[in-house]
Amino acid sequence: MSNVLPGREAMMTTYNPPNIAFERGEGTWLYAEDGKKYLDFYSGIAVCAFGHAHPHLVAALKDQADKFWHCSNMFRVTESEKLAKRLTDNSFASKVFFSNSGAEANECGLKVLRKYQEAKGRPERKRIIGMTSAFHGRTLGTIAAAGNPAHTAGFLMEDEGYDQVPFGDLEALEAAITNETAGVIFEPVQGEGGIRPGTAEYLRGIRALCDKHDILMMVDEVQCGMGRTGKLFAYEWSGIEPDVMSLAKGIGGGFPLGACLANDKAAEAMIFGTHGSTYGGNPLAGAVGNAVMDLLMEDGFLASVTEKSNKVRAQLEELIAKHPKALVSVHGLGLMIGLKCAIPNGDVLVELRNEGMLCAKSGDNQIRFLPPLNVSDDELDTAIEILDRVCTKLTA
Ligand SMILES: *Cc1c(COP(=O)(O)O)cnc(C)c1O
């Protein structure tokens, strides 16, 4: 790689960041070392669910940091036990395994799918069906599950036991299920491959197929869970319940934390010794996770996410009408919003950044709006103003 930024020589070139270094953050704003400030609708890819340096989260982390940081899951971690109880009290699940990241939460879930079948006396059922344009992380198992050639190239054996069907196509899913299938993994709202919500009908159809064949239904809510869509979990919009769910990103508000949730049936075979993690859900992570839950579960908070979504989506529709040469359509659910561009999305992102606003890229030539869930109406207005200015400039 040429053009390595001074100071990055020792970094593996898996990332290629712009030359911006942040110094501090406050709410929806990030401040760079050069004094420039940015409206952060990137949120570290939907991680900073309550923006930067939220006092309640900072206090929880500092308080735990003063007590003790780590003790291993070979001992009780009461903060995480409490968080597990709150997650199960508010979801379909009855059991939780904590990890450090989304990919690891998915790895746990993928193991659950296979272990369930083995415990049922069907060890030949190891294959797992994923969806096209999916993203589940960058471990060997999760790249195999998503099957994106850009991510798998050079890394996998010929057959790792995963199949993919087009997202949204129930017939293709039914046709792909064989007597070697263990389960299905998908995102209720796809994120990286272009923001794409699965319809309630689609999710209900997947549930029915899984029941019919006694295979497990796993939802990857690493990005769309934890309030991002205006419900605590995105599957709730469909009225069905999955067997397994992965969480990460927003769950720690910026502290590395992931979780794999399962119902009793799915979790039963995950007995002592079948899985583990050194750090997963350690006392620091547990303390911050509980603080995030405090904020999410405040009366009326999730409804406010939907209100903000309705407001900003209406504003985006107006911008689309005003700038048909720049913008095409708006997609998503809650504050997980994709804006399909008529010009290259990368150009829009660079110009937004120049104008002091950060957004994420997505597939389908979309840019992603992933503001903190507690973003203010004024900040939403500011974002729309900046985008308006950028569209005018790029299509002049
Ligand atoms: C980000 C993401 C992952 C991977 O999470 P990591 O913490 O990067 O391992 C998995 N699934 C979805 C849907 C994601 O958006």
The ligand as an SDF file (V2000), in Angstrom:
LIG
                    3D

 15 15  0  0  0  0  0  0  0  0999 V2000
  -21.0850   -5.0950   12.7960 C   0  0  0  0  0  0  0  0  0  0  0  0
  -21.8840   -6.3200   12.5830 C   0  0  0  0  0  0  0  0  0  0  0  0
  -21.3690   -7.5860   12.9250 C   0  0  0  0  0  0  0  0  0  0  0  0
  -19.9570   -7.7840   13.4220 C   0  0  0  0  0  0  0  0  0  0  0  0
  -19.7240   -7.1940   14.6490 O   0  0  0  0  0  0  0  0  0  0  0  0
  -18.1870   -7.0570   15.1340 P   0  0  0  0  0  0  0  0  0  0  0  0
  -18.3360   -6.4540   16.5030 O   0  0  0  0  0  0  0  0  0  0  0  0
  -17.4790   -6.1930   14.1670 O   0  0  0  0  0  0  0  0  0  0  0  0
  -17.6210   -8.4110   15.1890 O   0  0  0  0  0  0  0  0  0  0  0  0
  -22.1960   -8.6680   12.7700 C   0  0  0  0  0  0  0  0  0  0  0  0
  -23.4350   -8.5490   12.2800 N   0  0  0  0  0  0  0  0  0  0  0  0
  -23.9580   -7.3590   11.9400 C   0  0  0  0  0  0  0  0  0  0  0  0
  -25.3630   -7.2900   11.4230 C   0  0  0  0  0  0  0  0  0  0  0  0
  -23.1960   -6.2050   12.0560 C   0  0  0  0  0  0  0  0  0  0  0  0
  -23.6970   -5.0250   11.6730 O   0  0  0  0  0  0  0  0  0  0  0  0
  1  2  1  0
  2  3  1  0
  2 14  2  0
  3  4  1  0
  3 10  2  0
  4  5  1  0
  5  6  1  0
  6  7  2  0
  6  8  1  0
  6  9  1  0
 10 11  1  0
 11 12  2  0
 12 13  1  0
 12 14  1  0
 14 15  1  0
M  END
$$$$
